[in-house]
């Protein structure tokens, strides 16, 4: 009995291979990369890092402070104000430099550039993990889809056998033990069908969680 069961399971597993559509898998992966919220978050993080890099590149004038002052040239202001030492009239310009800020600019730009790279690496890493997860859930979905077909057939056979034995039992052609055995097999097949239904629906929902679309919508 164990050998027969193992052979049946092996045949069921082998039967999954022809059902695999790698083109459809690629479509599922593409849908996940386009719609899954985590991917959108990583894309936004890359854009934010790029924006910070652009700001760092265009902030070379930050260390410099520019001052502009006007002094009146009118006759009544030609006298020197000793208190404020305003000895010059007209336009005055001033420039001050913060050496520390200036010297830190290359380092800040490099750091901003590395933040862009880190954001891209994180997205690439997550893309690989997402592809693997889509494939795993797709293969599990196929497994339950095939198991559902087997469970449907087993239930139909068990029901047919149960009805036949029930009729024979009512005609007193079979014993109560034979009728009970058929009833047990039918109940077990019904329970297996129920569990397989739940497993199939769960596998489908798990896959659709990544694609954010119904599988029927992905052609």
Backbone as JSON, one array per atom type, in Angstrom:
{
  "sequence": "XXXXXXXXXXXXXXXXXXXXXXXXXXXXXXXXXXXXXXXXXXXXXXXXXXXXXXXXXXXXXXXXXXXXXXXXXXXXXXXXXXXXXXXXXXXXXXXXXXXXXXXXXXXXXXXXXXXXXXXXXXXXXXXXXXXXXXXXXXXXXXXXXXXXXXXXXXXXXXXXXXXXXXXXXXXXXXXXXXXXXXXXXXXXXXXXXXXXXXXXXXXXXXXXXXXXXXXXXXX",
  "N": [[0.82, -1.21, 0.0], [1.95, 1.27, 0.74], [3.85, 1.65, -1.22], [2.26, 1.93, -3.49], [0.91, 4.3, -2.86], [3.05, 6.12, -2.77], [3.87, 6.01, -5.42], [1.65, 7.07, -6.65], [1.66, 9.72, -5.68], [4.1, 10.56, -6.77], [3.52, 10.45, -9.52], [1.58, 12.4, -9.63], [3.08, 14.66, -8.98], [4.89, 14.7, -11.11], [3.13, 15.2, -13.13], [2.64, 17.86, -12.92], [4.65, 19.3, -14.14], [4.3, 19.55, -17.05], [2.32, 21.45, -17.01], [3.41, 23.85, -16.34], [3.92, 27.15, -17.23], [6.31, 29.08, -18.35], [6.34, 31.5, -19.59], [4.0, 32.63, -18.65], [4.72, 32.79, -16.0], [6.66, 34.79, -16.11], [5.02, 36.92, -16.76], [3.53, 37.1, -14.45], [5.53, 37.83, -12.65], [6.26, 40.3, -13.74], [3.9, 41.71, -13.3], [3.88, 41.75, -10.51], [6.18, 43.27, -9.97], [5.37, 45.67, -10.96], [3.08, 46.39, -9.53], [3.22, 45.75, -6.79], [3.22, 47.12, -3.54], [5.61, 47.42, -2.02], [7.64, 47.5, -3.92], [7.06, 49.92, -5.18], [7.61, 51.63, -3.08], [10.39, 51.34, -2.84], [11.17, 52.35, -5.32], [10.42, 55.02, -4.99], [12.18, 55.69, -2.98], [14.61, 55.6, -4.31], [14.28, 57.74, -6.1], [14.12, 59.83, -4.27], [16.69, 59.74, -3.18], [18.17, 60.4, -5.44], [17.3, 63.01, -5.79], [18.38, 64.21, -3.51], [21.06, 63.95, -4.16], [21.28, 65.63, -6.38], [20.77, 68.08, -5.15], [22.99, 68.23, -3.5], [25.0, 68.45, -5.4], [24.49, 70.92, -6.53], [24.97, 72.78, -4.61], [27.31, 74.2, -4.22], [27.8, 76.86, -3.74], [27.03, 77.35, -1.2], [28.98, 77.61, 0.94], [29.82, 80.2, 0.62], [29.14, 83.52, 1.55], [27.34, 86.25, 0.55], [27.3, 89.76, 0.62], [25.58, 92.82, 0.37], [25.57, 96.23, 0.36], [24.26, 99.52, 0.5], [25.24, 102.91, 0.44], [24.3, 106.2, 1.09], [24.9, 108.87, -1.24], [24.27, 111.49, -1.0], [24.52, 115.05, -0.43], [24.05, 115.87, 2.19], [24.96, 113.79, 3.67], [27.62, 113.52, 3.56], [29.38, 113.89, 5.57], [31.57, 112.38, 7.9], [30.66, 109.7, 9.89], [31.66, 109.15, 12.92], [30.95, 107.44, 14.9], [29.79, 105.12, 13.76], [31.63, 104.55, 11.9], [31.22, 104.9, 9.16], [32.68, 105.53, 6.49], [32.63, 105.32, 3.82], [30.77, 105.86, 0.86], [28.03, 105.04, -1.38], [27.92, 101.99, -3.27], [28.57, 98.92, -1.66], [30.21, 95.8, -1.48], [30.46, 92.52, -0.14], [32.14, 89.44, 0.61], [32.11, 86.38, 2.24], [33.71, 83.43, 3.44], [33.25, 80.06, 4.36], [35.45, 77.82, 5.26], [35.34, 75.2, 6.31], [32.8, 74.22, 5.59], [33.08, 74.34, 2.82], [35.13, 72.47, 2.33], [33.86, 70.15, 3.05], [32.09, 69.59, 1.05], [32.77, 67.83, -1.25], [32.79, 65.37, 0.07], [30.14, 65.21, 0.97], [28.76, 65.08, -1.45], [29.72, 62.67, -2.45], [28.73, 60.95, -0.5], [25.96, 61.3, -0.9], [25.75, 60.27, -3.47], [26.4, 57.6, -2.97], [24.22, 56.89, -1.45], [22.25, 56.83, -3.37], [23.15, 54.63, -4.84], [22.92, 52.63, -2.89], [20.14, 52.58, -2.51], [19.38, 51.64, -5.03], [20.63, 49.12, -5.04], [19.22, 47.88, -2.98], [16.7, 47.73, -4.14], [17.26, 46.04, -6.32], [18.0, 43.71, -4.97], [15.62, 43.11, -3.64], [14.0, 42.68, -5.84], [14.98, 40.27, -6.85], [14.32, 38.56, -4.72], [11.57, 38.84, -4.82], [10.92, 37.77, -7.32], [11.62, 35.08, -6.87], [9.78, 34.43, -4.86], [7.34, 34.77, -6.19], [7.53, 32.7, -8.09], [7.64, 30.43, -6.38], [5.12, 30.56, -5.14], [3.52, 30.35, -7.36], [4.12, 27.76, -8.31], [3.19, 26.3, -6.14], [0.52, 26.93, -6.34], [-0.11, 25.64, -8.77], [0.3, 23.03, -7.93], [-1.78, 22.62, -6.08], [-3.87, 23.06, -7.8], [-3.69, 20.89, -9.53], [-3.97, 18.87, -7.6], [-6.56, 19.39, -6.85], [-8.02, 18.57, -9.05], [-7.52, 15.8, -8.91], [-8.7, 15.27, -6.44], [-11.36, 15.84, -6.97], [-11.98, 13.84, -8.8], [-11.52, 11.57, -7.2], [-13.48, 11.92, -5.26], [-15.8, 11.75, -6.81], [-15.62, 9.1, -7.72], [-15.73, 7.78, -5.25], [-18.25, 8.53, -4.37], [-19.88, 7.42, -6.34], [-19.31, 4.7, -5.94], [-20.2, 4.43, -3.32], [-22.98, 4.94, -3.56], [-23.68, 2.78, -5.15], [-23.04, 0.57, -3.52], [-24.67, 1.14, -1.36], [-27.21, 0.79, -2.49], [-27.08, -1.95, -3.07], [-26.79, -2.9, -0.49], [-29.24, -2.23, 0.61], [-30.78, -4.01, -0.72], [-30.07, -6.23, 0.54], [-27.87, -7.52, -0.41], [-25.28, -7.08, 0.28], [-23.06, -6.84, 3.12], [-23.35, -5.17, 6.34], [-20.89, -4.26, 7.17], [-19.48, -3.89, 4.76], [-20.98, -1.86, 3.66], [-20.51, 0.18, 5.57], [-17.76, 0.55, 5.25], [-17.64, 1.59, 2.66], [-19.02, 3.93, 3.12], [-17.27, 5.23, 4.87], [-15.05, 5.64, 3.22], [-16.19, 7.34, 1.34], [-16.78, 9.59, 2.95], [-14.2, 10.32, 3.74], [-13.12, 11.02, 1.27], [-14.71, 13.24, 0.72], [-13.91, 14.97, 2.76], [-11.22, 15.31, 2.09], [-11.53, 16.56, -0.37], [-12.68, 18.97, 0.48], [-10.58, 20.08, 2.03], [-8.68, 20.34, 0.04], [-9.89, 22.19, -1.63], [-9.8, 24.48, 0.03], [-7.01, 24.74, 0.27], [-6.33, 25.26, -2.4], [-7.67, 27.7, -2.94], [-6.41, 29.31, -1.05], [-3.75, 29.25, -1.95], [-4.06, 30.5, -4.41], [-4.97, 33.06, -3.6], [-2.71, 33.85, -2.19], [-0.8, 34.11, -4.2], [-1.99, 36.1, -5.74], [-1.75, 38.16, -3.99], [0.81, 39.13, -4.36], [0.84, 39.87, -7.06], [-1.14, 41.73, -7.09], [-3.35, 41.7, -8.6], [-6.09, 39.92, -10.05], [-5.64, 36.55, -11.03], [-6.96, 35.81, -13.29], [-6.98, 38.13, -14.73], [-4.52, 38.44, -15.74], [-3.08, 37.8, -18.6]],
  "CA": [[0.0, 0.0, 0.0], [2.82, 2.44, 0.81], [4.49, 1.8, -2.54], [1.24, 2.44, -4.41], [0.67, 5.71, -2.51], [4.21, 6.89, -3.2], [3.83, 6.08, -6.88], [0.57, 8.01, -7.02], [2.15, 11.07, -5.4], [5.14, 10.86, -7.75], [2.87, 10.72, -10.79], [0.9, 13.69, -9.51], [4.1, 15.69, -9.04], [5.41, 14.74, -12.47], [2.1, 15.75, -14.01], [2.63, 19.31, -12.8], [5.67, 19.89, -15.01], [3.78, 20.03, -18.34], [1.39, 22.56, -16.82], [4.15, 25.08, -16.04], [4.1, 28.1, -18.33], [7.32, 30.04, -17.91], [5.91, 32.8, -20.12], [3.02, 33.14, -17.7], [5.48, 33.14, -14.79], [7.27, 36.1, -16.36], [3.95, 37.91, -16.69], [3.21, 37.25, -13.02], [6.64, 38.6, -12.05], [6.15, 41.67, -14.23], [2.76, 42.33, -12.59], [4.29, 41.98, -9.12], [7.14, 44.39, -9.95], [4.67, 46.91, -11.31], [1.96, 46.73, -8.65], [3.39, 45.48, -5.37], [3.54, 48.39, -2.86], [7.0, 47.48, -1.57], [8.44, 47.92, -5.08], [6.82, 51.35, -5.36], [8.34, 52.31, -2.01], [11.81, 51.34, -3.19], [11.34, 53.29, -6.43], [10.36, 56.36, -4.42], [13.41, 55.9, -2.22], [15.65, 55.9, -5.3], [14.06, 59.1, -6.58], [14.47, 60.74, -3.18], [18.16, 59.76, -3.1], [18.65, 61.17, -6.6], [17.02, 64.42, -5.51], [19.4, 64.66, -2.55], [22.33, 64.06, -4.88], [21.23, 66.86, -7.19], [20.9, 69.21, -4.23], [24.39, 68.27, -3.06], [25.82, 68.9, -6.52], [24.22, 72.32, -6.86], [25.1, 73.62, -3.4], [28.71, 74.62, -4.05], [27.87, 78.26, -3.3], [26.6, 77.46, 0.2], [30.02, 78.11, 1.85], [30.05, 81.62, 0.39], [28.1, 84.46, 1.97], [27.44, 87.49, -0.22], [26.7, 90.91, 1.29], [25.41, 93.98, -0.49], [25.17, 97.38, 1.19], [24.26, 100.81, -0.2], [25.43, 104.09, 1.28], [23.82, 107.38, 0.37], [25.9, 109.82, -1.72], [23.71, 112.83, -0.97], [25.41, 116.03, 0.19], [23.87, 115.97, 3.63], [25.51, 112.6, 4.32], [29.04, 113.42, 3.23], [30.2, 113.94, 6.77], [31.95, 111.06, 8.41], [30.05, 109.31, 11.15], [32.74, 108.48, 13.66], [30.38, 106.38, 15.75], [29.58, 103.9, 12.98], [32.76, 104.4, 10.99], [30.76, 104.86, 7.78], [33.53, 106.47, 5.76], [32.46, 105.12, 2.37], [29.42, 106.02, 0.35], [27.78, 104.33, -2.62], [27.66, 100.56, -3.18], [29.62, 98.12, -1.04], [30.0, 94.36, -1.61], [31.3, 91.73, 0.75], [32.07, 87.99, 0.44], [32.76, 85.62, 3.32], [33.86, 82.01, 3.09], [33.35, 79.09, 5.44], [36.33, 76.76, 4.73], [34.88, 73.88, 6.73], [31.67, 73.83, 4.74], [33.59, 74.13, 1.47], [35.9, 71.23, 2.27], [32.98, 69.0, 3.25], [31.22, 69.41, -0.11], [33.03, 66.59, -2.0], [32.36, 64.23, 0.89], [28.68, 65.18, 0.98], [28.33, 64.62, -2.77], [30.03, 61.23, -2.52], [27.77, 60.27, 0.37], [24.66, 61.33, -1.57], [25.83, 59.33, -4.59], [26.36, 56.25, -2.42], [22.85, 56.65, -1.03], [21.53, 56.43, -4.59], [23.56, 53.26, -5.14], [22.33, 51.75, -1.88], [18.72, 52.45, -2.83], [19.27, 50.78, -6.21], [20.99, 47.76, -4.64], [18.1, 47.34, -2.21], [15.64, 47.38, -5.08], [17.7, 44.87, -7.07], [17.92, 42.56, -4.07], [14.21, 42.79, -3.41], [13.46, 42.16, -7.1], [15.35, 38.85, -6.9], [13.49, 37.86, -3.73], [10.19, 38.87, -5.29], [10.83, 36.78, -8.4], [11.63, 33.75, -6.26], [8.54, 34.23, -4.13], [6.29, 34.59, -7.19], [7.67, 31.35, -8.64], [7.26, 29.46, -5.36], [3.66, 30.59, -4.96], [2.9, 29.85, -8.6], [4.26, 26.31, -8.33], [2.26, 25.78, -5.13], [-0.82, 27.07, -6.92], [-0.27, 24.54, -9.73], [0.2, 21.78, -7.18], [-3.14, 22.51, -5.56], [-4.78, 22.96, -8.95], [-3.67, 19.48, -9.94], [-4.54, 18.09, -6.5], [-8.0, 19.62, -6.87], [-8.56, 17.66, -10.07], [-7.48, 14.44, -8.37], [-9.68, 15.17, -5.36], [-12.69, 15.81, -7.6], [-12.15, 12.49, -9.38], [-11.62, 10.62, -6.1], [-14.79, 12.1, -4.64], [-16.81, 11.22, -7.73], [-15.52, 7.64, -7.68], [-16.19, 7.33, -3.93], [-19.69, 8.72, -4.31], [-20.49, 6.4, -7.21], [-19.16, 3.41, -5.26], [-21.07, 4.46, -2.13], [-24.38, 4.79, -3.99], [-23.86, 1.41, -5.64], [-23.03, -0.34, -2.37], [-25.87, 1.45, -0.58], [-28.33, 0.13, -3.15], [-26.92, -3.39, -2.87], [-27.03, -3.17, 0.93], [-30.69, -2.15, 0.82], [-31.33, -5.25, -1.28], [-29.51, -7.31, 1.36], [-26.86, -8.23, -1.19], [-23.98, -6.81, 0.91], [-23.11, -6.77, 4.57], [-23.26, -3.84, 6.96], [-19.47, -3.88, 7.19], [-19.13, -3.4, 3.43], [-21.64, -0.56, 3.51], [-19.8, 1.13, 6.42], [-16.46, 0.84, 4.62], [-17.9, 2.48, 1.53], [-19.41, 5.21, 3.7], [-16.04, 5.85, 5.41], [-14.25, 6.09, 2.07], [-16.87, 8.51, 0.76], [-16.6, 10.72, 3.87], [-12.8, 10.72, 3.65], [-12.96, 11.72, -0.01], [-15.36, 14.55, 0.85], [-13.05, 15.79, 3.6], [-10.03, 15.63, 1.28], [-11.95, 17.56, -1.37], [-12.86, 20.23, 1.19], [-9.25, 20.59, 2.38], [-8.0, 20.73, -1.2], [-10.52, 23.45, -2.05], [-9.25, 25.55, 0.85], [-5.62, 24.91, -0.12], [-6.28, 25.88, -3.73], [-8.07, 29.1, -2.82], [-5.37, 30.0, -0.3], [-2.59, 29.4, -2.84], [-4.42, 31.52, -5.41], [-4.97, 34.36, -2.93], [-1.33, 34.17, -1.84], [-0.15, 34.56, -5.43], [-2.59, 37.38, -6.13], [-1.25, 39.19, -3.07], [2.02, 39.7, -4.95], [0.55, 40.5, -8.35], [-2.14, 42.78, -6.82], [-4.35, 41.55, -9.66], [-6.62, 38.58, -10.17], [-4.9, 35.75, -12.02], [-7.75, 35.81, -14.53], [-6.73, 39.38, -15.45], [-3.15, 38.37, -16.28], [-3.17, 36.9, -19.76]],
  "C": [[0.85, 1.26, 0.0], [3.44, 2.71, -0.54], [3.51, 2.4, -3.53], [0.99, 3.92, -4.15], [1.81, 6.58, -2.97], [4.22, 7.06, -4.7], [2.78, 7.08, -7.35], [1.0, 9.44, -6.82], [3.19, 11.48, -6.43], [4.53, 11.2, -9.1], [2.17, 12.08, -10.77], [1.89, 14.83, -9.59], [4.66, 15.83, -10.45], [4.41, 15.38, -13.43], [2.04, 17.26, -13.96], [3.55, 19.95, -13.83], [5.13, 20.35, -16.36], [2.86, 21.23, -18.21], [2.11, 23.89, -16.6], [4.32, 25.91, -17.31], [5.08, 29.17, -17.87], [7.03, 31.43, -18.47], [4.91, 33.43, -19.17], [3.7, 33.54, -16.39], [6.1, 34.52, -14.94], [6.22, 37.22, -16.3], [3.54, 38.16, -15.24], [4.28, 38.1, -12.33], [6.55, 40.06, -12.46], [5.01, 42.41, -13.51], [3.13, 42.65, -11.15], [5.23, 43.18, -9.03], [6.45, 45.72, -10.25], [3.69, 47.35, -10.23], [2.24, 46.58, -7.16], [3.87, 46.74, -4.65], [4.99, 48.51, -2.44], [7.92, 47.94, -2.7], [8.28, 49.42, -5.31], [7.56, 52.16, -4.29], [9.82, 52.41, -2.34], [12.09, 52.28, -4.36], [11.32, 54.74, -5.92], [11.63, 56.69, -3.64], [14.57, 56.24, -3.16], [15.51, 57.33, -5.8], [14.42, 60.13, -5.52], [15.99, 60.86, -3.05], [18.76, 60.54, -4.27], [18.43, 62.66, -6.39], [18.04, 64.99, -4.53], [20.76, 64.83, -3.21], [22.37, 65.33, -5.72], [21.38, 68.11, -6.32], [22.35, 69.36, -3.79], [25.3, 68.81, -4.16], [25.67, 70.4, -6.79], [24.38, 73.26, -5.67], [26.54, 74.06, -3.15], [28.82, 76.05, -3.54], [27.47, 78.44, -1.84], [27.7, 77.99, 1.13], [30.27, 79.62, 1.72], [28.85, 82.43, 0.85], [28.33, 85.8, 1.26], [26.67, 88.6, 0.51], [26.66, 92.09, 0.33], [24.84, 95.12, 0.36], [25.23, 98.64, 0.34], [24.42, 101.93, 0.82], [25.02, 105.32, 0.47], [24.96, 108.3, -0.01], [25.4, 111.27, -1.67], [24.6, 113.75, -0.14], [25.3, 116.06, 1.7], [24.39, 114.77, 4.39], [26.99, 112.46, 4.06], [29.93, 113.46, 4.46], [30.43, 112.55, 7.31], [31.29, 110.83, 9.75], [31.07, 108.5, 11.92], [32.21, 107.3, 14.45], [30.26, 105.06, 15.01], [30.7, 103.66, 11.99], [32.31, 104.24, 9.55], [31.53, 105.91, 6.99], [33.37, 106.35, 4.26], [31.0, 105.27, 2.01], [29.27, 105.24, -0.95], [27.49, 102.86, -2.36], [28.85, 99.85, -2.57], [29.25, 96.64, -1.12], [30.94, 93.64, -0.65], [31.09, 90.24, 0.5], [32.79, 87.33, 1.61], [32.74, 84.14, 2.96], [33.99, 81.19, 4.36], [34.17, 77.91, 4.95], [35.84, 75.36, 5.1], [33.76, 73.36, 5.87], [32.13, 73.53, 3.32], [34.31, 72.79, 1.35], [35.03, 69.98, 2.44], [32.11, 68.69, 2.04], [31.52, 68.13, -0.89], [32.57, 65.36, -1.24], [30.85, 64.1, 0.9], [28.13, 64.67, -0.35], [28.57, 63.13, -2.91], [29.04, 60.43, -1.69], [26.39, 60.21, -0.28], [24.63, 60.35, -2.74], [25.75, 57.88, -4.09], [24.95, 55.9, -1.93], [21.97, 56.24, -2.21], [21.87, 54.98, -4.93], [22.94, 52.27, -4.16], [20.85, 51.51, -2.16], [18.5, 51.53, -4.03], [19.59, 49.32, -5.86], [19.86, 47.1, -3.85], [16.96, 46.93, -3.12], [16.01, 46.13, -5.88], [17.59, 43.6, -6.22], [16.48, 42.14, -3.85], [13.57, 42.21, -4.67], [13.77, 40.67, -7.23], [14.49, 38.04, -5.93], [12.04, 37.77, -4.19], [9.98, 37.85, -6.41], [10.76, 35.37, -7.84], [10.31, 33.46, -5.57], [7.36, 34.03, -5.08], [6.34, 33.17, -7.76], [7.23, 30.29, -7.64], [5.75, 29.4, -5.18], [2.93, 30.1, -6.2], [2.97, 28.34, -8.67], [3.33, 25.66, -7.3], [0.82, 25.85, -5.63], [-1.09, 25.95, -7.92], [-0.43, 23.21, -9.02], [-1.22, 21.58, -6.65], [-4.17, 22.42, -6.68], [-4.85, 21.52, -9.44], [-4.28, 18.59, -8.87], [-6.05, 18.22, -6.46], [-8.66, 18.72, -7.9], [-8.6, 16.22, -9.6], [-8.52, 14.24, -7.28], [-11.1, 15.1, -5.91], [-12.99, 14.41, -8.15], [-12.34, 11.46, -8.27], [-12.99, 10.71, -5.42], [-15.9, 11.53, -5.52], [-16.81, 9.7, -7.71], [-16.07, 7.1, -6.36], [-17.71, 7.45, -3.81], [-20.42, 7.68, -5.15], [-20.45, 5.02, -6.54], [-20.09, 3.32, -4.04], [-22.53, 4.24, -2.53], [-24.66, 3.37, -4.47], [-23.95, 0.42, -4.48], [-24.26, -0.12, -1.5], [-27.09, 0.74, -1.17], [-28.28, -1.38, -2.95], [-27.2, -3.77, -1.42], [-28.52, -3.16, 1.23], [-31.4, -3.39, 0.27], [-30.83, -6.48, -0.54], [-28.5, -8.15, 0.58], [-25.45, -8.07, -0.6], [-24.17, -6.67, 2.41], [-23.04, -5.33, 5.05], [-21.82, -3.34, 6.98], [-19.05, -3.3, 5.84], [-19.75, -2.02, 3.18], [-20.91, 0.51, 4.34], [-18.45, 1.52, 5.82], [-16.62, 1.8, 3.45], [-18.27, 3.88, 2.03], [-18.19, 5.97, 4.24], [-15.19, 6.41, 4.27], [-14.86, 7.34, 1.43], [-16.69, 9.75, 1.63], [-15.15, 11.23, 3.82], [-12.53, 11.49, 2.36], [-13.58, 13.11, 0.04], [-14.5, 15.49, 1.68], [-11.79, 16.22, 2.85], [-10.35, 16.69, 0.25], [-12.1, 18.93, -0.72], [-11.51, 20.87, 1.52], [-8.5, 21.07, 1.14], [-8.58, 22.03, -1.76], [-9.92, 24.63, -1.3], [-7.79, 25.82, 0.47], [-5.47, 25.61, -1.46], [-6.61, 27.37, -3.66], [-7.02, 29.92, -2.07], [-4.14, 30.25, -1.16], [-2.85, 30.47, -3.9], [-4.39, 32.92, -4.8], [-3.56, 34.8, -2.57], [-0.56, 34.69, -3.05], [-0.68, 35.92, -5.86], [-2.19, 38.51, -5.19], [-0.03, 39.89, -3.66], [1.73, 40.43, -6.25], [-0.41, 41.69, -8.2], [-3.19, 42.79, -7.94], [-4.86, 40.11, -9.64], [-5.86, 37.82, -11.26], [-5.63, 35.74, -13.36], [-7.47, 37.06, -15.37], [-5.34, 39.39, -16.1], [-3.15, 37.34, -17.4], [-1.77, 36.67, -20.36]]
}
